[in-house]
Amino acid sequence: MTRKTVTREELYEQVWTTPLLRLALQYGVSNVALGKTCKRLNIPTPGRGHWARIAAGEKLKRPPLPKASARQEWVRLEQDPTVEPVETKAQTPDVAVPATLTAAHPAIRKLAGLLAKAPLDEHQRLAVRGGCLAVTVDTHKRALLLLDGLCKVLESRSHLVELVATDQKEFKLVASANGEVIPFSLSERLERTEHKQTAAEHERAATGERSAIRKYDYWPGGRLRIDILESRLARAMWSDLDTRPLDRVLGQVIIGIEAAAEDRRRLKQEAEQRRLEQLQRQAEEDVRRQRQAEAQAREREKQKLAEYKRLLARDVDRVAARWAQAKLVRDFVEAYDAALPVVARTDMAVRWLEAVRRYATKLDPLNEVAEIALEIEPQGEALDAALADMQDLEARVKKEQQ
């Protein structure tokens, strides 16, 4: 797949002819990342409200492209030529507005029925509960015809259009584009004129009470507008202008709905990617903690085994000392017995010799050989039990020595 590198000058031209969010979709990056790229390359970008003012018919000047520094000569963005721009003249579909509602889209027929029963809002517009349609009696038919043409072309592009009721008994007009549900609305724009204070308001204003006095009066002026709701796109509103009616940009509305769906799909993918990365990091952290815990457990086991062996050596020293002492006593008593003359072998002497021999026997650990040998390297619970026994023995010995 061939890719074309975009120059700094080309990127500057693109960001001033296409909203940044839509341009980001073409490059497969987020608008934040693209904005950072423009900042790094010293490419000025449109400010907040720029595209809305353009849509309203204003002619705005763009700042010139500053001279690039040595580090700003190249743009490290690659545009895939197989990915077509989000909105081009060739892509924009033609939307024919029907003359009557005889064969209206089912959602529009239902919307017309709701509009016939809708109450008037504070600006004297018929307002379907939920805000998907708010128009005056004079513009309501044209509004329904515009929506009918829009909905039919949306469905011709495989986007299901429905009028759905919420739990609050409100209604939303939505298009399911590429698996994403995009709500949109049509309303009659409110014009405003400076409010002329009444005599009572003038008196309140004179006393400094201005909070309840409105600055402007709003009224429906006959112009219709379509809004893509819950959208992050820079362009999400189209309306009647003095230079062209809303009828002529319904194709752009469709492209906008598709772009909003693509943007939402991309955001979900990014969120899912972040979730998976978070899960991966959590799994790696869990493995790290488990390995750390296992290492700590091995270290504790090693320390306990070292302490056990130290006490075991002390016990061997004590057993060997007892054996040596028993042998010494036994040798002494036998030598004493051999040296004792017959005339001195009294009953007392005989009893003493027997007592000393019993003492030597009791002192000699070899009389209990089965209890001398102990496990050299017990593991797990066996190590804990063996260490506890050796510690108890060590405590008894110290107590006896005191």
C-alpha positions in Angstrom: 0.0 0.0 0.0 1.6 3.3 -1.2 1.7 6.1 1.3 2.2 9.8 0.7 4.2 12.0 3.1 2.4 15.3 3.8 4.5 18.5 3.8 4.2 21.2 6.4 2.7 23.6 3.9 0.1 21.0 2.9 -0.8 20.3 6.5 -1.2 24.1 7.1 -3.6 24.3 4.1 -5.6 21.2 5.3 -6.2 22.5 8.9 -7.6 25.7 7.5 -9.9 24.0 5.0 -11.1 21.0 7.1 -12.0 20.9 10.8 -9.2 19.4 12.9 -11.3 16.5 14.2 -12.3 15.4 10.7 -8.7 15.8 9.4 -7.5 13.6 12.3 -9.9 10.9 11.2 -8.2 10.8 7.8 -4.8 10.2 9.4 -6.1 7.7 11.9 -5.0 9.8 14.9 -6.8 11.7 17.6 -7.4 15.4 17.2 -5.3 16.1 20.3 -2.3 14.3 18.7 -2.8 16.2 15.4 -3.1 19.5 17.3 0.2 18.7 19.1 1.8 18.0 15.8 0.7 21.4 14.4 2.0 23.1 17.6 5.4 21.3 17.3 5.7 22.4 13.6 4.5 25.9 14.4 1.4 25.6 12.2 -1.4 28.0 13.4 -4.8 26.3 13.8 -8.3 27.7 13.8 -9.6 28.8 17.2 -12.8 27.9 19.0 -15.9 28.8 17.1 -14.1 29.3 13.8 -16.1 26.8 11.8 -19.4 27.9 13.3 -18.7 31.5 12.2 -17.7 30.2 8.7 -21.0 28.3 8.6 -22.8 31.5 9.6 -21.4 33.2 6.5 -18.6 35.2 8.0 -15.4 35.6 6.0 -12.4 35.1 8.3 -8.8 35.6 7.5 -6.3 32.9 8.4 -2.9 33.8 9.9 0.1 33.2 7.6 2.3 30.1 8.0 5.4 31.1 10.0 8.8 30.3 8.6 10.0 26.9 9.7 13.0 26.4 11.9 15.7 23.8 11.2 13.7 21.3 13.3 10.4 22.0 11.6 11.1 21.2 8.0 9.4 17.9 7.8 6.0 16.6 8.8 6.0 13.0 10.1 2.5 12.3 9.1 1.6 9.8 6.4 -1.7 9.9 4.7 -3.0 6.6 3.3 -4.3 7.4 -0.2 -6.8 4.5 0.1 -8.6 6.4 2.9 -10.7 9.0 1.3 -11.3 12.4 3.0 -14.2 12.5 5.5 -16.0 15.2 3.5 -15.4 15.9 -0.2 -17.7 17.1 -2.9 -17.6 13.8 -4.6 -18.7 12.0 -1.4 -21.5 14.4 -0.5 -24.8 12.7 -1.5 -27.6 14.6 -3.2 -30.7 14.8 -1.0 -34.0 15.4 -2.8 -36.6 17.1 -0.6 -40.1 15.6 -1.4 -43.0 17.9 -2.2 -45.5 16.0 0.0 -45.5 13.7 3.0 -47.6 11.1 1.2 -44.9 8.4 1.3 -43.1 9.8 4.3 -40.5 7.8 6.2 -42.1 5.9 9.2 -40.2 7.9 11.7 -41.3 11.2 10.1 -45.0 10.0 10.0 -44.7 9.3 13.8 -43.0 12.6 14.3 -45.7 14.5 12.5 -48.3 12.9 14.7 -46.4 13.9 17.8 -46.0 17.5 16.4 -49.8 17.8 15.9 -50.2 17.3 19.6 -47.1 19.1 20.8 -47.5 22.1 23.2 -46.0 25.5 22.5 -42.7 26.3 24.1 -41.8 29.7 25.6 -40.9 30.9 22.1 -44.2 29.8 20.5 -42.7 26.8 18.8 -44.4 23.4 18.6 -41.9 21.3 20.6 -41.8 17.6 20.6 -40.8 16.4 24.1 -37.1 15.5 24.1 -36.1 18.3 21.8 -35.8 16.5 18.5 -38.2 18.9 16.7 -39.2 22.5 17.7 -40.7 24.6 14.9 -43.6 27.1 14.4 -46.8 26.3 12.6 -45.5 28.3 9.6 -42.3 26.2 9.2 -43.5 22.8 10.5 -44.3 21.3 7.1 -41.0 22.3 5.5 -39.2 20.9 8.5 -40.9 17.5 8.2 -40.2 17.5 4.4 -36.5 18.2 5.0 -36.3 15.5 7.6 -38.1 13.1 5.3 -35.6 13.6 2.5 -32.7 13.3 5.0 -34.0 10.1 6.5 -34.6 8.4 3.2 -31.1 9.1 1.9 -29.6 8.0 5.3 -31.4 4.6 4.9 -30.3 4.3 1.3 -26.8 4.4 2.7 -27.7 1.5 5.1 -28.2 3.8 8.2 -31.4 2.9 10.1 -33.3 6.0 11.2 -35.8 5.7 14.1 -37.8 7.8 16.5 -37.2 6.2 19.8 -39.0 6.9 23.1 -36.9 7.2 26.4 -37.9 6.1 29.8 -38.9 9.7 30.6 -41.4 9.6 27.7 -39.3 11.8 25.6 -38.4 11.2 21.9 -35.1 11.1 20.1 -34.5 11.1 16.4 -31.5 8.8 15.8 -29.5 7.4 12.9 -27.7 4.1 13.4 -24.6 4.6 11.3 -21.9 1.9 11.3 -23.2 0.5 14.5 -23.2 3.8 16.4 -26.5 5.6 17.3 -26.2 9.3 16.5 -29.1 11.5 17.7 -29.9 14.7 15.7 -32.6 17.3 15.8 -34.2 20.0 13.7 -35.4 23.3 15.2 -36.4 26.8 14.1 -33.6 29.2 15.0 -34.2 31.9 17.5 -33.4 35.4 16.4 -32.7 38.0 19.0 -33.3 41.8 19.5 -32.3 44.0 22.3 -34.9 43.9 25.0 -36.8 47.2 25.6 -37.4 47.5 29.3 -40.9 48.1 30.5 -41.7 50.9 33.0 -41.6 48.4 35.9 -38.3 47.0 34.7 -36.8 50.5 34.3 -37.8 51.3 37.9 -36.2 48.1 39.1 -33.0 48.8 37.1 -32.8 52.3 38.7 -32.7 50.7 42.1 -29.9 48.3 41.0 -32.1 45.2 40.6 -31.0 43.9 37.2 -30.8 40.2 37.7 -34.4 39.5 36.7 -34.2 41.8 33.6 -33.3 40.1 30.4 -31.0 41.7 28.0 -32.5 40.2 24.8 -35.8 39.1 23.4 -35.7 35.8 21.4 -38.2 34.9 18.7 -38.3 32.3 15.9 -37.4 33.9 12.7 -38.3 31.2 10.2 -34.8 29.8 9.7 -34.3 26.1 10.3 -31.2 24.3 11.6 -30.1 20.7 12.0 -27.9 19.7 14.9 -25.9 16.5 15.4 -26.2 15.9 19.1 -23.6 14.5 21.4 -20.9 15.1 18.8 -17.3 16.2 19.3 -17.0 17.3 15.7 -16.1 20.9 14.9 -19.0 21.0 12.5 -22.2 19.6 13.9 -24.8 22.3 12.9 -26.2 23.4 9.6 -28.8 26.1 9.1 -30.6 28.3 6.6 -28.4 31.2 5.5 -29.2 34.3 3.5 -26.9 33.0 0.7 -28.3 29.4 0.7 -31.1 27.4 2.2 -30.7 24.4 4.5 -32.0 22.2 1.6 -28.7 22.5 -0.2 -26.5 21.1 2.6 -28.5 18.1 3.7 -25.8 15.9 2.0 -23.3 17.5 4.3 -25.5 16.7 7.3 -25.4 13.0 6.2 -21.6 13.2 5.9 -21.5 14.8 9.4 -23.6 12.0 10.9 -21.3 9.4 9.4 -18.2 11.3 10.6 -19.7 11.5 14.1 -20.3 7.8 14.0 -16.8 7.1 12.8 -15.4 9.4 15.5 -17.5 7.7 18.2 -16.4 4.3 16.9 -12.7 5.4 17.0 -13.2 6.8 20.5 -14.6 3.4 21.6 -11.7 1.6 20.0 -9.3 3.9 21.8 -11.1 3.4 25.1 -11.1 -0.4 24.5 -7.4 -0.3 23.7 -6.7 1.7 26.9 -8.8 -0.8 28.8 -6.8 -3.7 27.4 -3.6 -1.9 28.1 -4.7 -1.3 31.6 -5.6 -4.9 32.0 -2.3 -5.9 30.6 -0.5 -3.6 33.0 -2.6 -4.9 35.9 -1.8 -8.5 34.9 1.9 -7.6 34.7 1.7 -5.9 38.1 -0.1 -8.9 39.5 2.6 -11.2 38.2 5.3 -8.9 39.6 3.7 -8.8 43.0 3.2 -12.6 43.0 6.8 -13.1 42.1 7.8 -10.6 44.8 5.6 -12.4 47.3 7.1 -15.7 46.3 10.6 -14.3 46.6 9.9 -12.9 50.0 8.4 -16.2 51.1 11.5 -18.0 49.8 13.7 -15.5 51.7 11.6 -16.0 54.9 11.9 -19.8 54.4 15.6 -19.5 54.0 16.0 -17.4 57.1 13.9 -19.8 59.1 15.9 -22.8 57.9 19.1 -21.0 58.7 17.8 -20.3 62.3 16.7 -23.9 62.6 20.1 -25.2 61.5 21.8 -22.8 64.0 19.7 -24.2 66.8 20.2 -27.7 65.6 23.9 -27.2 65.8 23.6 -25.9 69.3 21.6 -29.0 70.2 24.2 -31.3 68.7 26.8 -29.5 70.7 24.8 -30.0 73.9 24.2 -33.7 73.1 27.9 -34.3 72.4 28.7 -32.5 75.6 26.4 -34.7 77.6 27.8 -37.8 75.9 31.4 -36.7 76.8 30.4 -35.9 80.3 28.6 -39.3 80.7 31.7 -41.1 79.3 33.9 -39.2 81.7 31.6 -40.0 84.7 31.5 -43.7 83.6 35.3 -43.9 83.2 35.7 -42.2 86.6 33.3 -44.6 88.4 34.9 -47.7 86.9 38.3 -46.5 87.8 37.1 -45.6 91.3 35.6 -49.1 91.7 38.8 -50.7 90.6 40.9 -48.7 93.0 38.5 -49.2 96.0 40.0 -51.7 98.4 37.9 -54.6 99.6 38.1 -53.3 103.2 36.6 -50.0 102.0 33.8 -51.6 100.0 31.1 -50.8 102.5 27.4 -50.8 101.8 27.5 -47.0 101.5 30.3 -47.2 98.9 28.4 -49.8 96.9 25.3 -47.7 96.9 27.3 -44.7 95.8 28.9 -46.6 92.9 25.4 -47.8 91.8 24.0 -44.2 92.0 26.9 -42.7 90.0 26.5 -45.5 87.3 22.8 -44.6 87.1 23.6 -40.9 86.8 26.1 -41.7 84.0 23.4 -43.8 82.2 20.8 -41.0 82.6 23.3 -38.5 81.4 24.4 -40.5 78.3 22.2 -39.4 75.2 23.1 -42.7 73.5 20.6 -44.4 75.7 17.9 -42.6 73.6 19.5 -42.8 70.1 16.1 -42.6 68.3 15.6 -39.0 69.6 19.0 -37.6 68.7 18.8 -37.5 64.8 16.6 -34.7 63.5 15.5 -33.7 59.9 18.3 -31.5 58.5 16.2 -29.4 56.0 12.4 -29.6 56.8 10.1 -27.6 54.5 6.9 -25.7 54.9 4.8 -26.5 57.9 7.3 -29.2 59.0 10.0 -26.5 59.2 7.7 -24.2 61.3 7.0 -27.1 63.7 10.6 -28.1 64.0 11.8 -24.5 64.5 9.2 -24.0 67.2 10.4 -27.2 69.0 14.0 -26.1 68.8 13.1 -22.6 70.1 11.2 -24.2 73.0 14.3 -26.4 73.8 16.6 -23.4 73.6 14.4 -21.5 76.0 14.3 -24.4 78.5 18.1 -24.8 78.4 18.6 -21.1 79.1 16.1 -21.3 82.0 18.0 -24.2 83.5 21.3 -22.4 83.1 20.0 -19.4 85.0 
